[in-house]
């Protein structure tokens, strides 16, 4: 993963810890040890048994060179990566089943911004549920329609998708157990 600027031992370990922290504290902005964070997250989660979709040729090449790329279409992938709002519908991704909700896809978005204060071009979402203190508002650089689609894909708990938003070296996680509503 050195071709992505990621130490294959220490970098992935730190990214995994950061990702666990972000998933257990939905809506909090966490910092990864590498930039871009979406590369670090995908490289940390993907191995040769995980079906992956990414349109990013740099990421595909790095994973392929490591023998870790099992390329798939978004609706068949375990890990789905995109830059901004995708051309495919997030509602078509695997949401797992009642018996195996963990089979639901994990989607990693590279977005324009994530912040705790409203910035131009960002959409405000309110999170509530396990791990969220009170109701947390996060501002994400994606169109409201895409965030609504994510909300719908997560509305069948325990089935659903886990989502990680990244920008620079920052990540914000929204697991399927959390309710997300566009403000």
Secondary structure, DSSP 4 states (H G I P E B T S, - for coil): -GGGT--TTHHHHHHHHHHHHHHHTTT--EE-SSSSHHHHHHHHH--TTSEEEE--HHHHHHHHHTT--EE--GGG-SEEEEESS-SS-GGGS----SS-GGGS-EEEEE-S-EESS--TT-EEEEEESTT--S-EEEEESS-HHHHHHHHHHTTTTTS--EEEEEETTEEEEE-TTSEEEE-
